[in-house]
C-alpha cells in the first residue's frame, strides 16, 4: 500500500470515531449497535494502517502519534458506549417495574388484584 494512503486510512478511522461520539452524545436516542459498528470499523482502519506502516517506511513519523491519539479516542468512546448501555438497561428496568411496560415498549396486560365476590 502506498504511503499516501496512510493519511486517508487515519482520516477514515477518525471519521468513524467522530460519528460514534456524536451518536453517543444522546445515549437514550442512540442506536448502540450502530456505535459498535463504527468503533469496530475505526479499529479496523487503524489495524490496516499499522500493517501498512512497515512497508511504507518512516516517511511519515507523525502518523504514529496521530494513530496513538486516535486509539485513545476509541477507548474513550468505548467507555461512553458501556455507560450508555448500562444507563439504558437501568432506565428500561425502572420503566418496566414502575409502569408495567415490556422491553419492546408495549403495556403489560393488567392483572386483576384482590378478590371478586359474586355475593356482593
Buried (B, 14 or more C-beta within 10 A) or exposed (E): EEBEEBBEBBEBBBBBBBBBBEBBEEBEEBEBEEBBBBBEBBBBBBEBBBEBBEEBEEEBEEBEEBBEEBBEBBEEBBEBBEEBBEEBEEEBEEBEEEEEBEEEEEEEEEEEEEEEEEEE
